[in-house]
Amino acid sequence: MSETLVIAEKPSVAATIAAALGATEKKDGYIKGNGYLVSWCVGHLVQLTEAAAYGEQYKKWSYDSLPILPQEWQYTVAADKGKQFKILKDLMHRADVSEVVNACDAGREGELIFRFVYEVAGCKKPMRRLWISSMEESAIKAGFASLKDGKVYDSLYSSALCRAKADWIVGINMTRLFSCLYGKTLNVGRVQTPTLKMLVDRDAAITTFRKEKYYHVRLSLSGVEAASAKIHAAEDAAALKAACEASQAACVSIIHEKKTIAPPKLFDLTSLQREANRIYGYTAKQTLDLAQALYEKKLLTYPRTDSSYLTDDMGDTAAGIATLLGGTLPFMQGAAFTPEISRLLDSKKVSDHHAIIPTMELEKADLAALPESERNILVLVGARLLMACAEPHIFEAVTAVLSCAGQEFTAKGKTVLAAGWKDLERRFMATLKKKTDTEDDEENALSLDVPPFTEGQTFDNPQAAVTEHFTTPPKPHNEASLLSAMERAGNEETDPDAERRGLGTPATRAAIIEKLVKGGFVERKGKQLIPTKSGTELVCVLPDVLTSPKLTADWENNLTQIAKGQADPDSFMTGIAEMTQGLVKTYPFLSDKEKERFKEEKPVIGKCPRCGANVHESKKNYYCSNRVCAFTMWKNDRFFEERKVAFSPKIAAALLKDGKAKVKKLYSPKTGKTYDGTILLADTGGKYVNYRIAIQRDREVTQQA
């Protein structure tokens, strides 16, 4: 009997597919049953080989060995995943396996993960493709009922392969080039470097911002305030106030405008990450991980999507889920709500996967049993679906313009005509434990008080006041605002048909941010993302082609055409090689001063007690910066180890400043007990520095060795 081998991207996804196919017999590295063998890749099982494998000259980083441009590409099985690769290879070559089904994630990267394994394993068996957006049993069965020939996706694979090779070439060559030039590891990448530049640009805008004072004159009229335009000079504001109080104010116009705020769209991954950051403070990576966990529990549809619409055939499904949510989510109790599903449907705006929505599995789930963070994301996605199919929010904006002392004054207000989706938003936000950042919109800026004026109405000697204000700098980026900026970057230069728009993909943006933080180029301060000194310097030294989103836009335009079979992969790769060669030739050497740009200033702990020079901290010691001086305090000194105390920079600084340091919980080798005491610096000028304990008894200090 012949078997069909199904290869998923992760073990959890394989288990769900196996259950839907009726395969239940667990083996080592796969699941068998009902004519199927279901196995998995464990993510990127096979990768492009590191540069060192292409020749002895590439094992050490040097300018002279650049550029590195492989002619015959090599592939490597990830070091910790060799066992699973062997299992897959053996399964592919089993005599009873008649075909292989690619059940990796339906998209460019999922295609790459499977094809790398298929190619490196030397498999020649017929290949078919599963393409689904939900892990529900019905979706899996429908997908297997409509499998496509794997060759249909050859162009998508070519596109994915070009992307991987191009990122390898640019990333490895540029990282080595600038690291060699500056003597420090400087990670350069097509996506992460323009992302870093956006953070550096925002930081520069904040740093160079100059606060300016301005004033408003405000008239108090029948309990309503009417404000002047900005006034830059205090004396002008004071003069207008005095003139108004001696004059008559007249209402010259009343404008009524009916305004509609459409419901929000369904979540794609990036908008979900933004909202989860704004409401819960989750990082982009945390949100992706939580959404992935819910997907694997069959409670959410596929999270790595850049679409905010559902396909045209999902109307009944969406209506059923909306009805289910209306009865499940506590904040919906008593809400008047009739879902309008049609506006959520547009197959033309769905690429690989539709928007993220809950699944009907929600009906069986015990929400209280979910971890709080997963439950938060599930409820957030459910609330967004309900808002998206609710009625528009309609209000009337009223603007009254008054004239007084030759100047115009404005009073604004609003009347809500139909709360619509904003009522659901209000109900949802009221359930949150803490107040969240509010997003500015026109409606929030308006007072609920409608000016009770009529045209021609006058007010004699109105009461006036001057209020003082300051211009405000831009805010530092947080993950929500940075994700928005990454999503929009280069869009004006990107083909509307491109599979990926902006910097990175919905699935990789979180990892890019984490990589910048881990590399020491960006640091988190609360919710804010702030570039470090190294991050700012890196952006300063790199050429525009590497810091601008234009490179990504150009690539995506080309990759889209390759995926459609309308462009030549070899021509694209030739262009990448030429660009890399050109960049390497542009930077043959640096001045001595420029080479020092990234040299880190070691922290100064204090002054040397022997010669007065600065004492710096290294990994193992605190040492005098004067090379002639031998003063060194070792962190692993036996004195501190015997007393079970870490020789911290705080203790070192106190010893250098005052010759003594108060330390808690010193261990006594004699008694086996801990006590609070004072350590004294007892330096005699020899090769090693000595320390003593000062013990206070009856106000007399005695010293013990």
Secondary structure, DSSP 8 states (H G I E B T S, - for coil): --EEEEEESSHHHHHHHHHHHT--EEETTEEEETTEEEEE--SS-EEE--GGGG-GGGSS--GGG-----SS--EEE-GGGHHHHHHHHHHHT-TTEEEEEEES-SSHHHHHHHHHHHHHTT--S-EEE---S--SHHHHHHHHHT-EEGGGGHHHHHHHHHHHHHHHHHHHHHHHHHHHHHTS-----TTHHHHHHHHHHHHHHHHT----EEEEEEEEETTEEEE---B--HHHHHHHHHHHHTSEEEEEEEEEEEEEE-----B-HHHHHHHHHHHH---HHHHHHHHHHHHHTTSB--S-----SB-GGGHHHHHHHHHHHHHHSGGGTT-------GGGB-GGG-SSS--B-B-GGGGT--GGGS-HHHHHHHHHHHHHHHHHTS--EEEEEEEEEEEETTEEEEEEEEEEEE-THHHHHHHHHHTSSS-------TTTTS-S------TT-EEES-EEEEEEEE-------BHHHHHHHHHHTTGGGS-TT-S--SSS-TTTHHHHHHHHHHTTSEEEETTEEEE-HHHHHHHHHS-HHHHSTHHHHHHHHHHHHHHTT-S-HHHHHHHHHHHHHHHHHH-S---HHHHTTT-----EEEE-TTT--EEEE-SSEEEES-TT---EEETT-HHHHHTT----HHHHHHHHHHSEEEEEEEE-TTTS-EEEEEEEEE--SSSS-EEEEEEEETTEEEEE-
